[in-house]
Amino acid sequence: MPTLNTNPKRTSSMRVASITAIVILLASSLAVFLIPAPAAAESEGGEVEVTNLLSNMRKDFAGRSLSSAMWLRMSGQDPRGPLGDQGREKDRPSFSSVQGAPAAQAGGVLVPFRDPAPAFSRNLLITRDFSNSPLQNEPHIAVNPKDPNHLVVGTIDYNFPSVSSYISFDAGETWEGPYLVPFIREDEGTGGDPVLAFDRNGKLFYAFISIGIEDFNVGPFVLATEVSSIGIAASTDGGINWGESISTARSGISTELRTDRDQRIRGNVRLSFLDKPWMAIGPSKADPSKDSIVITFTTFTIIGRVVYIDEVPDIAVEEVQSVIQLVRSEDGGRTWSAPLNVSPVVRDIAGDRPTPGVAGETTQLKRVVQGPVPGIGPDGTVYVAWFDSTNDESQKGAGEIYITRSDDGGRRFTNPIRASIFREIGFAPRRAFFRYWASIFPKMAIGKNGEVYLAYTALNPNKPGDDGDLYFIRSTNKGDTWSQPVTLGGDIGIGTQFFPAIATDPNGVIHVMWGDTRDDRIGLRYHIYYTRSEDGGRTWGFESRELNIRREDTRVTDFASNPNKGFPKGRFIGDYFAIAATDKDAYLVWSDQRLGEFGGVNQKIGFARRKSIPSPEVFISPPAGPGGQEITIQGFNLQPDLLVFVQVGGVTVQTERTNADGRFTARAFMPVSGQGAQTIRIVDDSGNVAATSYFTEFGFGDIRTQQQSIAKQITDLSTGGVSSGGAVSQGGGSEGTPWWVILVATFSGSLIAAVVGSWVTLRVAKRS
């Protein structure tokens, strides 16, 4: 009896067979799925394996509506390699030319120039690398309500199979990490979408996608496919240690099969997949003294029919359904409700279907819902907003944002209300390769009086050359009615605005950030921009009386990012950036590719805040002396636990590592050189630079001076005090100086040089 991949020792990549290709098509929104004929091949063990030719369609169709790293995994582009095989080094690409080796970093490949942002701090690159895949993206940030100086950033990190976190206890001046969050034990890895939130007591929660592999049977055939969970982990020490991750909801597989009179298996297979989690924590409606946790996500369900081609079974996808669901916890994340539908179930059907009641006509159903975001008001009201592609396929035509509300803490929801309708952006901007379609997913913030604010990207009907503008809408009556969309930002050209993030502070100020290509002539490189509203979203702009600045928005980054220099082939910078705010400051994180400009591909997480951050400093003692002098070098205001390169005159003389306070102390010998200032430079591996100078009081130039002085004194003695004019050269001396005078002077200079050289050598030997 034929079987498919029944070897118990098979790898994950072998296990995922025919149905895997179907899973990756769940979000492609294809008009028709044509199933190529599979070929039957005999394995070494005599078993029959089915080679599914659908796998060849991955690059064209896979996972276009899936979020974040799931799109990469399903389309075979994840740098970590096949799911479950990340530990096999041969399956992982090696970006050997990237930053990482001291020789590469010390050679001057780090950022040489920064253009300071007018109203934000210098930028920090807070992530570190532990492999030859120096890539991080999809940052999210949370502020501890018990300690506003305690910040935590979560991110996808391609150094590890799990997501990670970075922590600051001084409002972002210094960062430590990474701290790894374990994926669910029975799974194979994480799928991205990291989201962080604190409860009122300072307990930290981390939501993400966890990916496993599940077997199922279609008659005598054993198949396998990816399944997903919405995982959550908690930390009681601010993100340093994480508890065991648990599943709040999990996808599954079901079959409705029978055997026909020819003994063939017939029927349907249903595969579901959970995607795009987002989390909110706020007052419980039932008990306002406690917090509720709600997580929303998109559930995709693929319905396939068993078909036969050349006597070999396969599964033809007939329909992909999508629905927005929610789970909640009222006991601090220990237990979770069953998933609840908060949107209609919409359908993306392969081909045309007969129109009910209309003879001879067919109907196309090409609708997808995606990108849900929850929010909890100060009175415990729960809101959920999402994107709806309408019935003209995703990434084209019209798009809509819907919102629904629960007045009982998330148990029942109102009928969805359309908050906005617009022209939908495509999969990628026309001037770059990276996926930016998720910019259309709404981002939500709740005001101090229960106002609901949404930000998103859409095409501007008045700017045909534009690939996306940033829009804002608001509701002051719990989402029942909505304002007209307002365009944010001061870009009057065709720059692309993408990945908006929005937050409110305790004073009710609304803060918005986004990526923006307006400053790049070719529309590729992007900066981060920021604006705010102090009147509930009626007016927008940025003003600083101290800096005498008043404008529609302000630049945040001090160096532009080129997405082609980050992720391989420039295809992925994540699905979102993030912002958090307190009554004192605003904190921004984004995917940053600046280091990729000066080496191999490199994508870090950048950070900035409104309040300035002290620049790195270097001090030396003593500040002056002869060549060969041993000096003490001290560095301050660097990032903790980072490698630092000490350079003298452009040459790296040694490396040090900063301590937990971002400081280091080193000792070095100054080389013997000419008299004058020599530059001493310290560079860390995140691009921070500080410099000072050492003044050489006695060097090679002084030896020449001593030679000339000795020659002059001897000449004066031999001529009775007359060193020039009237002296007759004897023996070919220079400038009338006797030959024996030159000989004595040269010998004296050589002696001085030898003494200096010996002294330096002894000092070095003694130190060693």
Secondary structure as UniProt FT lines:
FT   TURN            8..9
FT   HELIX           12..15
FT   HELIX           18..23
FT   TURN            24..27
FT   STRAND          39..42
FT   TURN            44..45
FT   STRAND          48..51
FT   HELIX           53..57
FT   HELIX           58..61
FT   TURN            62..65
FT   HELIX           68..74
FT   TURN            75..76
FT   TURN            79..80
FT   TURN            83..84
FT   TURN            86..87
FT   HELIX           89..91
FT   TURN            96..97
FT   TURN            99..100
FT   HELIX           102..105
FT   TURN            106..108
FT   STRAND          124..125
FT   STRAND          135..144
FT   TURN            145..146
FT   STRAND          147..157
FT   TURN            158..159
FT   STRAND          163..168
FT   TURN            171..172
FT   STRAND          176..181
FT   TURN            185..186
FT   STRAND          189..198
FT   TURN            200..201
FT   STRAND          204..218
FT   TURN            219..220
FT   STRAND          221..235
FT   STRAND          246..250
FT   STRAND          253..259
FT   TURN            261..262
FT   STRAND          265..283
FT   TURN            288..289
FT   STRAND          291..309
FT   TURN            310..311
FT   STRAND          312..329
FT   TURN            332..333
FT   STRAND          340..341
FT   STRAND          346..349
FT   STRAND          353..354
FT   TURN            356..357
FT   TURN            359..360
FT   STRAND          362..363
FT   STRAND          369..376
FT   TURN            378..379
FT   STRAND          382..388
FT   HELIX           390..392
FT   TURN            394..395
FT   STRAND          398..406
FT   STRAND          417..423
FT   TURN            430..431
FT   HELIX           437..440
FT   STRAND          443..446
FT   TURN            448..449
FT   STRAND          452..459
FT   TURN            461..462
FT   TURN            464..465
FT   STRAND          469..475
FT   TURN            478..479
FT   STRAND          486..488
FT   STRAND          497..504
FT   TURN            506..507
FT   STRAND          510..516
FT   TURN            518..519
FT   TURN            521..522
FT   STRAND          526..533
FT   TURN            536..537
FT   STRAND          541..544
FT   TURN            545..548
FT   STRAND          549..551
FT   STRAND          554..555
FT   HELIX           563..565
FT   HELIX           568..570
FT   STRAND          578..581
FT   STRAND          586..592
FT   HELIX           594..598
FT   STRAND          603..609
FT   STRAND          617..621
FT   STRAND          624..626
FT   TURN            627..628
FT   STRAND          630..636
FT   TURN            640..641
FT   STRAND          643..648
FT   TURN            649..650
FT   STRAND          651..657
FT   TURN            660..661
FT   STRAND          664..669
FT   STRAND          676..684
FT   TURN            685..686
FT   STRAND          689..698
FT   HELIX           700..718
FT   TURN            719..720
FT   HELIX           734..736
FT   HELIX           739..767
//
